Amino acid sequence: MAGYPKQFVGIARCGAKTRGARGGRPCRAPAMSNGRCRMHGGRSPGAPPGEQHPNFKTGRYTKEARELSALMRELARAGETMVARVMDAHGLKPPAALRRRRHVKRALAAAKAKGRETAG
């Protein structure tokens, strides 16, 4: 490579496709630890997370909010399953809205299979 300093000769290159004057050829700048040069995303750690981010508004989609939503969904499913199994065990028919739920169907089928094993 003519015209390059000696310390850049054996170093990895960025390789990002350019759109400008180079006409789609790969970038020849030296790559950083993530494989891209400083101009194509090598050095920047990204925007600050959470409330420090300039576009932060409500926190509705933060990691904590998603974890809390997942926990609440899990608790709701467990409650629906428990209600359906208790009603079924007492000879009552669970509401149709619960019977249609896949996790409730599986729990009721497992309870009936377990009842058949103990009875037979």
PyMOL CGO cylinders between C-alpha atoms (Angstrom):
from pymol import cmd
from pymol.cgo import CYLINDER

trace = [
    CYLINDER, 0.00, 0.00, 0.00, 1.83, 3.01, -1.23, 0.3, 1, 1, 1, 1, 1, 1,
    CYLINDER, 1.83, 3.01, -1.23, 1.51, 6.22, 0.73, 0.3, 1, 1, 1, 1, 1, 1,
    CYLINDER, 1.51, 6.22, 0.73, 0.48, 4.59, 4.05, 0.3, 1, 1, 1, 1, 1, 1,
    CYLINDER, 0.48, 4.59, 4.05, 2.63, 4.86, 7.19, 0.3, 1, 1, 1, 1, 1, 1,
    CYLINDER, 2.63, 4.86, 7.19, 4.37, 1.58, 8.04, 0.3, 1, 1, 1, 1, 1, 1,
    CYLINDER, 4.37, 1.58, 8.04, 2.38, 1.04, 11.26, 0.3, 1, 1, 1, 1, 1, 1,
    CYLINDER, 2.38, 1.04, 11.26, -0.88, 0.77, 9.22, 0.3, 1, 1, 1, 1, 1, 1,
    CYLINDER, -0.88, 0.77, 9.22, 0.35, -1.80, 6.70, 0.3, 1, 1, 1, 1, 1, 1,
    CYLINDER, 0.35, -1.80, 6.70, -0.48, -5.04, 8.54, 0.3, 1, 1, 1, 1, 1, 1,
    CYLINDER, -0.48, -5.04, 8.54, -3.48, -3.75, 10.49, 0.3, 1, 1, 1, 1, 1, 1,
    CYLINDER, -3.48, -3.75, 10.49, -7.12, -4.81, 9.92, 0.3, 1, 1, 1, 1, 1, 1,
    CYLINDER, -7.12, -4.81, 9.92, -9.26, -2.50, 7.79, 0.3, 1, 1, 1, 1, 1, 1,
    CYLINDER, -9.26, -2.50, 7.79, -12.76, -1.22, 8.45, 0.3, 1, 1, 1, 1, 1, 1,
    CYLINDER, -12.76, -1.22, 8.45, -14.37, -2.55, 5.27, 0.3, 1, 1, 1, 1, 1, 1,
    CYLINDER, -14.37, -2.55, 5.27, -17.62, -0.55, 5.53, 0.3, 1, 1, 1, 1, 1, 1,
    CYLINDER, -17.62, -0.55, 5.53, -19.14, 0.13, 2.13, 0.3, 1, 1, 1, 1, 1, 1,
    CYLINDER, -19.14, 0.13, 2.13, -18.91, 3.80, 1.25, 0.3, 1, 1, 1, 1, 1, 1,
    CYLINDER, -18.91, 3.80, 1.25, -21.46, 5.85, -0.67, 0.3, 1, 1, 1, 1, 1, 1,
    CYLINDER, -21.46, 5.85, -0.67, -19.39, 8.91, -1.48, 0.3, 1, 1, 1, 1, 1, 1,
    CYLINDER, -19.39, 8.91, -1.48, -16.42, 9.47, -3.72, 0.3, 1, 1, 1, 1, 1, 1,
    CYLINDER, -16.42, 9.47, -3.72, -15.17, 5.90, -3.32, 0.3, 1, 1, 1, 1, 1, 1,
    CYLINDER, -15.17, 5.90, -3.32, -18.24, 4.55, -5.13, 0.3, 1, 1, 1, 1, 1, 1,
    CYLINDER, -18.24, 4.55, -5.13, -19.24, 1.60, -2.93, 0.3, 1, 1, 1, 1, 1, 1,
    CYLINDER, -19.24, 1.60, -2.93, -15.73, 0.31, -2.31, 0.3, 1, 1, 1, 1, 1, 1,
    CYLINDER, -15.73, 0.31, -2.31, -14.76, -0.74, 1.23, 0.3, 1, 1, 1, 1, 1, 1,
    CYLINDER, -14.76, -0.74, 1.23, -13.40, 1.80, 3.67, 0.3, 1, 1, 1, 1, 1, 1,
    CYLINDER, -13.40, 1.80, 3.67, -9.62, 1.53, 4.07, 0.3, 1, 1, 1, 1, 1, 1,
    CYLINDER, -9.62, 1.53, 4.07, -9.33, 3.18, 7.50, 0.3, 1, 1, 1, 1, 1, 1,
    CYLINDER, -9.33, 3.18, 7.50, -7.81, 1.07, 10.29, 0.3, 1, 1, 1, 1, 1, 1,
    CYLINDER, -7.81, 1.07, 10.29, -10.39, -0.94, 12.24, 0.3, 1, 1, 1, 1, 1, 1,
    CYLINDER, -10.39, -0.94, 12.24, -10.91, -0.69, 15.99, 0.3, 1, 1, 1, 1, 1, 1,
    CYLINDER, -10.91, -0.69, 15.99, -11.79, -3.50, 18.42, 0.3, 1, 1, 1, 1, 1, 1,
    CYLINDER, -11.79, -3.50, 18.42, -15.31, -3.98, 17.02, 0.3, 1, 1, 1, 1, 1, 1,
    CYLINDER, -15.31, -3.98, 17.02, -14.12, -4.24, 13.43, 0.3, 1, 1, 1, 1, 1, 1,
    CYLINDER, -14.12, -4.24, 13.43, -15.09, -0.76, 12.21, 0.3, 1, 1, 1, 1, 1, 1,
    CYLINDER, -15.09, -0.76, 12.21, -13.17, 2.50, 12.05, 0.3, 1, 1, 1, 1, 1, 1,
    CYLINDER, -13.17, 2.50, 12.05, -13.86, 5.64, 14.09, 0.3, 1, 1, 1, 1, 1, 1,
    CYLINDER, -13.86, 5.64, 14.09, -16.00, 7.04, 11.26, 0.3, 1, 1, 1, 1, 1, 1,
    CYLINDER, -16.00, 7.04, 11.26, -18.18, 3.92, 10.86, 0.3, 1, 1, 1, 1, 1, 1,
    CYLINDER, -18.18, 3.92, 10.86, -19.05, 3.13, 14.47, 0.3, 1, 1, 1, 1, 1, 1,
    CYLINDER, -19.05, 3.13, 14.47, -15.82, 2.03, 16.12, 0.3, 1, 1, 1, 1, 1, 1,
    CYLINDER, -15.82, 2.03, 16.12, -15.48, 4.29, 19.15, 0.3, 1, 1, 1, 1, 1, 1,
    CYLINDER, -15.48, 4.29, 19.15, -18.90, 5.56, 20.21, 0.3, 1, 1, 1, 1, 1, 1,
    CYLINDER, -18.90, 5.56, 20.21, -20.46, 3.75, 23.20, 0.3, 1, 1, 1, 1, 1, 1,
    CYLINDER, -20.46, 3.75, 23.20, -23.92, 4.99, 22.16, 0.3, 1, 1, 1, 1, 1, 1,
    CYLINDER, -23.92, 4.99, 22.16, -26.42, 7.30, 23.80, 0.3, 1, 1, 1, 1, 1, 1,
    CYLINDER, -26.42, 7.30, 23.80, -26.80, 7.25, 27.59, 0.3, 1, 1, 1, 1, 1, 1,
    CYLINDER, -26.80, 7.25, 27.59, -29.42, 4.81, 28.90, 0.3, 1, 1, 1, 1, 1, 1,
    CYLINDER, -29.42, 4.81, 28.90, -32.61, 5.62, 30.76, 0.3, 1, 1, 1, 1, 1, 1,
    CYLINDER, -32.61, 5.62, 30.76, -33.42, 9.06, 32.10, 0.3, 1, 1, 1, 1, 1, 1,
    CYLINDER, -33.42, 9.06, 32.10, -30.07, 10.47, 30.96, 0.3, 1, 1, 1, 1, 1, 1,
    CYLINDER, -30.07, 10.47, 30.96, -31.08, 9.99, 27.32, 0.3, 1, 1, 1, 1, 1, 1,
    CYLINDER, -31.08, 9.99, 27.32, -32.32, 13.23, 25.75, 0.3, 1, 1, 1, 1, 1, 1,
    CYLINDER, -32.32, 13.23, 25.75, -35.41, 11.56, 24.25, 0.3, 1, 1, 1, 1, 1, 1,
    CYLINDER, -35.41, 11.56, 24.25, -36.50, 9.85, 27.49, 0.3, 1, 1, 1, 1, 1, 1,
    CYLINDER, -36.50, 9.85, 27.49, -40.15, 10.68, 28.16, 0.3, 1, 1, 1, 1, 1, 1,
    CYLINDER, -40.15, 10.68, 28.16, -42.18, 8.29, 30.32, 0.3, 1, 1, 1, 1, 1, 1,
    CYLINDER, -42.18, 8.29, 30.32, -40.16, 5.17, 31.13, 0.3, 1, 1, 1, 1, 1, 1,
    CYLINDER, -40.16, 5.17, 31.13, -42.90, 2.95, 29.74, 0.3, 1, 1, 1, 1, 1, 1,
    CYLINDER, -42.90, 2.95, 29.74, -40.48, 0.81, 27.75, 0.3, 1, 1, 1, 1, 1, 1,
    CYLINDER, -40.48, 0.81, 27.75, -37.54, 0.68, 30.16, 0.3, 1, 1, 1, 1, 1, 1,
    CYLINDER, -37.54, 0.68, 30.16, -36.01, -2.64, 31.17, 0.3, 1, 1, 1, 1, 1, 1,
    CYLINDER, -36.01, -2.64, 31.17, -37.62, -2.41, 34.62, 0.3, 1, 1, 1, 1, 1, 1,
    CYLINDER, -37.62, -2.41, 34.62, -41.06, -1.73, 33.13, 0.3, 1, 1, 1, 1, 1, 1,
    CYLINDER, -41.06, -1.73, 33.13, -40.74, -4.70, 30.76, 0.3, 1, 1, 1, 1, 1, 1,
    CYLINDER, -40.74, -4.70, 30.76, -39.65, -6.98, 33.61, 0.3, 1, 1, 1, 1, 1, 1,
    CYLINDER, -39.65, -6.98, 33.61, -42.58, -5.82, 35.74, 0.3, 1, 1, 1, 1, 1, 1,
    CYLINDER, -42.58, -5.82, 35.74, -45.02, -6.40, 32.87, 0.3, 1, 1, 1, 1, 1, 1,
    CYLINDER, -45.02, -6.40, 32.87, -43.64, -9.91, 32.35, 0.3, 1, 1, 1, 1, 1, 1,
    CYLINDER, -43.64, -9.91, 32.35, -44.03, -10.66, 36.07, 0.3, 1, 1, 1, 1, 1, 1,
    CYLINDER, -44.03, -10.66, 36.07, -47.62, -9.40, 36.08, 0.3, 1, 1, 1, 1, 1, 1,
    CYLINDER, -47.62, -9.40, 36.08, -48.48, -11.52, 33.02, 0.3, 1, 1, 1, 1, 1, 1,
    CYLINDER, -48.48, -11.52, 33.02, -46.96, -14.57, 34.71, 0.3, 1, 1, 1, 1, 1, 1,
    CYLINDER, -46.96, -14.57, 34.71, -48.96, -13.94, 37.89, 0.3, 1, 1, 1, 1, 1, 1,
    CYLINDER, -48.96, -13.94, 37.89, -52.17, -13.48, 35.87, 0.3, 1, 1, 1, 1, 1, 1,
    CYLINDER, -52.17, -13.48, 35.87, -51.60, -16.76, 34.04, 0.3, 1, 1, 1, 1, 1, 1,
    CYLINDER, -51.60, -16.76, 34.04, -50.91, -18.59, 37.30, 0.3, 1, 1, 1, 1, 1, 1,
    CYLINDER, -50.91, -18.59, 37.30, -54.10, -17.13, 38.81, 0.3, 1, 1, 1, 1, 1, 1,
    CYLINDER, -54.10, -17.13, 38.81, -56.21, -18.10, 35.80, 0.3, 1, 1, 1, 1, 1, 1,
    CYLINDER, -56.21, -18.10, 35.80, -54.82, -21.62, 35.90, 0.3, 1, 1, 1, 1, 1, 1,
    CYLINDER, -54.82, -21.62, 35.90, -55.46, -21.93, 39.63, 0.3, 1, 1, 1, 1, 1, 1,
    CYLINDER, -55.46, -21.93, 39.63, -59.05, -20.68, 39.34, 0.3, 1, 1, 1, 1, 1, 1,
    CYLINDER, -59.05, -20.68, 39.34, -59.80, -23.11, 36.50, 0.3, 1, 1, 1, 1, 1, 1,
    CYLINDER, -59.80, -23.11, 36.50, -58.25, -26.09, 38.32, 0.3, 1, 1, 1, 1, 1, 1,
    CYLINDER, -58.25, -26.09, 38.32, -60.07, -25.36, 41.59, 0.3, 1, 1, 1, 1, 1, 1,
    CYLINDER, -60.07, -25.36, 41.59, -63.39, -24.92, 39.80, 0.3, 1, 1, 1, 1, 1, 1,
    CYLINDER, -63.39, -24.92, 39.80, -62.82, -28.14, 37.86, 0.3, 1, 1, 1, 1, 1, 1,
    CYLINDER, -62.82, -28.14, 37.86, -61.85, -30.01, 41.03, 0.3, 1, 1, 1, 1, 1, 1,
    CYLINDER, -61.85, -30.01, 41.03, -65.13, -28.95, 42.66, 0.3, 1, 1, 1, 1, 1, 1,
    CYLINDER, -65.13, -28.95, 42.66, -67.21, -30.04, 39.69, 0.3, 1, 1, 1, 1, 1, 1,
    CYLINDER, -67.21, -30.04, 39.69, -67.82, -26.54, 38.36, 0.3, 1, 1, 1, 1, 1, 1,
    CYLINDER, -67.82, -26.54, 38.36, -67.25, -25.54, 34.78, 0.3, 1, 1, 1, 1, 1, 1,
    CYLINDER, -67.25, -25.54, 34.78, -64.66, -22.74, 34.43, 0.3, 1, 1, 1, 1, 1, 1,
    CYLINDER, -64.66, -22.74, 34.43, -65.79, -19.72, 32.38, 0.3, 1, 1, 1, 1, 1, 1,
    CYLINDER, -65.79, -19.72, 32.38, -65.39, -20.06, 28.62, 0.3, 1, 1, 1, 1, 1, 1,
    CYLINDER, -65.39, -20.06, 28.62, -62.93, -17.16, 28.55, 0.3, 1, 1, 1, 1, 1, 1,
    CYLINDER, -62.93, -17.16, 28.55, -60.62, -19.20, 30.78, 0.3, 1, 1, 1, 1, 1, 1,
    CYLINDER, -60.62, -19.20, 30.78, -61.23, -22.56, 29.09, 0.3, 1, 1, 1, 1, 1, 1,
    CYLINDER, -61.23, -22.56, 29.09, -60.08, -21.16, 25.75, 0.3, 1, 1, 1, 1, 1, 1,
    CYLINDER, -60.08, -21.16, 25.75, -56.67, -20.11, 27.11, 0.3, 1, 1, 1, 1, 1, 1,
    CYLINDER, -56.67, -20.11, 27.11, -53.90, -22.52, 26.09, 0.3, 1, 1, 1, 1, 1, 1,
    CYLINDER, -53.90, -22.52, 26.09, -52.18, -22.60, 29.49, 0.3, 1, 1, 1, 1, 1, 1,
    CYLINDER, -52.18, -22.60, 29.49, -55.51, -23.35, 31.19, 0.3, 1, 1, 1, 1, 1, 1,
    CYLINDER, -55.51, -23.35, 31.19, -56.27, -26.16, 28.73, 0.3, 1, 1, 1, 1, 1, 1,
    CYLINDER, -56.27, -26.16, 28.73, -52.87, -27.71, 29.44, 0.3, 1, 1, 1, 1, 1, 1,
    CYLINDER, -52.87, -27.71, 29.44, -53.33, -27.43, 33.22, 0.3, 1, 1, 1, 1, 1, 1,
    CYLINDER, -53.33, -27.43, 33.22, -56.79, -29.00, 33.09, 0.3, 1, 1, 1, 1, 1, 1,
    CYLINDER, -56.79, -29.00, 33.09, -55.57, -31.82, 30.86, 0.3, 1, 1, 1, 1, 1, 1,
    CYLINDER, -55.57, -31.82, 30.86, -52.64, -32.47, 33.21, 0.3, 1, 1, 1, 1, 1, 1,
    CYLINDER, -52.64, -32.47, 33.21, -54.97, -32.50, 36.23, 0.3, 1, 1, 1, 1, 1, 1,
    CYLINDER, -54.97, -32.50, 36.23, -57.30, -34.99, 34.53, 0.3, 1, 1, 1, 1, 1, 1,
    CYLINDER, -57.30, -34.99, 34.53, -54.37, -37.21, 33.52, 0.3, 1, 1, 1, 1, 1, 1,
    CYLINDER, -54.37, -37.21, 33.52, -53.05, -37.13, 37.08, 0.3, 1, 1, 1, 1, 1, 1,
    CYLINDER, -53.05, -37.13, 37.08, -56.53, -37.98, 38.39, 0.3, 1, 1, 1, 1, 1, 1,
    CYLINDER, -56.53, -37.98, 38.39, -56.72, -40.97, 36.07, 0.3, 1, 1, 1, 1, 1, 1,
    CYLINDER, -56.72, -40.97, 36.07, -53.31, -42.21, 37.25, 0.3, 1, 1, 1, 1, 1, 1,
    CYLINDER, -53.31, -42.21, 37.25, -54.24, -42.05, 40.92, 0.3, 1, 1, 1, 1, 1, 1,
    CYLINDER, -54.24, -42.05, 40.92, -57.70, -43.57, 40.34, 0.3, 1, 1, 1, 1, 1, 1,
    CYLINDER, -57.70, -43.57, 40.34, -56.50, -46.37, 38.06, 0.3, 1, 1, 1, 1, 1, 1,
]
cmd.load_cgo(trace, "trace")
